[in-house]
């Protein structure tokens, strides 16, 4: 009975400690870590209190009030509160935070111990990857290659072998990097371009099981026949031919069952690996490889959700279907598709890099074929803002039935805002007119954080780039876009991610078209399209009067209510000016975010100074008390210890808030 009584009294104290510690540590305290820290704090301090004092007393016969009145109990309860707060600080400091898609902390509800288990597993895997890099000489090569151009071939080969042996996501990351010809020297592009994934195809039994589990209907109710041998297999999924019961030929794209666990394990590791690379090499850090890894991780998470690819395919199918350019996009059978399976129309053809026999059979004009593809892509970018972002030769086919172009695989799609579409068009017009000022205007609209840029120097750099391509018959598209990336990077700027995606897609498209028609001048054709775009924009009110009328009506419907309020507002403004009530004022604190930031910073500074002051004064009083030989010295000691206790509480609270803010803002 005595033990039960003591336990209940301890439980009441624990609840009080839980409430008080929460109030002292501030808002937004993690409940699980708070319960854990209070529980451990109570267990540790109670054991020490019992071991050092209580076991020598008859505490079972004492009441709760008698125990609390004992000065040693006050020390016990105070230590319980302080240690609980310090344990929470420890958990907050060393709690592994999983990064989300953008590289920011993920706000998931995974249990603390599960996160630690995942982090330990990731650390073991990362250690193996770093061991691979050392074994292949990549780490040593990085130490010597401080700048671009130094020992490129050896470094590129070591990098490629490291990614190859790391496998999975790391190989796909290397393949993606091989498209960034604006960032890496030729040796890297060649080595990374040779990366191949040897993916073992799913067995017939696995295919059957996936169809049974993921297909929204019974297999026999949807398909008359399914070929269990894949026509293509990759790291994300694999594709099978099939025949619907209505006689339509289709392909079935299946998501690999293990891909989500691979994503979970390797994408965070990839970001950590690129952080290590950035620390090891100033050059690699300058190209923003961590940002590339975060963007790649975000795209990969989208690719494993087939609902996104279904939406992309439907969107671009509708856009291209209404275009004047005759390009085929496979139809999606949405009633049979979901986030794990896609059923698509089967379009038989060959990659344009290997379709010579089909070009000859249908006597297709290669230049006209290339022009159709290019103009379709430019229309997607300039007019619609949604574009196919991965135009490599494996995704652009020539139809075996009639020799027309086919675009496949819409897992990677870019989206541009209206302003970015207009700026890209202005970019092409600026090159066409050889006007550095126009191009500067265009680029300024395509990059982030332009407030600190020196406009004259920026225009001069663009003008110098234009001079290098002036008075030549054929403008090299790759060189021009690379020079823009170089200028933007030299001025400490970054293209908006969708803009960078669009420019890189044009580089890849240029390379793809040249596999079919080496003499195709992509930029000259782009200027032709820009002229057509400009003419259609200028004459649109005359060629499409009904569409223009509808647009004006939409704009008037938005603006008319506001315009009707203008006279009344002007009248009120004049009255306030006449009465002297209008005062124009603007400062840093007029912005709500700035005001909150400064207020928060000042309040924390006050808490910090208060905590330090309590600590210094208490330490001084404690030192003075040692030289006082009277009964009053005990009160001075109590006040000193209480002051030190308050100082520690304030500093712990500040530390917890600072750690939480750092995790939220830096993602570390």
Secondary structure, DSSP 8 states (H G I E B T S, - for coil): -HHHHHHHHHHHHHHHHHHHHHHHH-SS--HHHHHHHHHHHHHHHHHHHHHHTGGGTTGGGS-HHHHHHSHHHHHHHHHHHHHHHHHHHHHHHH----B-TTSSB------HHHHHHHHHHHHHHHHHHHHHHHHTTHHHHHHH--STTTTHHHHHHHHHHHHHHH-THHHHHHHHHTT-TTTS-HHHHHHHHT---------HHHHHHHHHHHSSS-HHHHEEEE-SS-SEE-SSEEEEEEEETTS-EEEEEEE-TTHHHHHHHHHHHHHHHHHHHHHH-HHHHHTTHHHHHHHHHHHHHHHT-HHHHHHHHHHHHHHHHTSSS-EEE--B-GGG--SSEEEEE---EEETTT-HHHHHHTT--HHHHHHHHHHHHHHIIIIISEEES---GGGEEEETTT--EEE---SSEEE--HHHHHHHHHHHHHHHTT-HHHHHHHHHHHEE--TT--HHHHHHHHHHHHHHTTT-SS--HHHHHHHHHHHHHHTT-EE-HHHHHHHHHHHHHHHHHHHH-TT--HHHHHHHHHHHHHHHHHHHHHH-HHHHHHHHHHHHHHHHHHHHHHHHHHHHHHHHHHTT-------GGGSHHHHHHHHHHHHHHHHHHHHHHHHHHHHHHHHHHTT--STTHHHHHHHHHHHHHHHHHHHHHHHHHHHHHHHHHH--
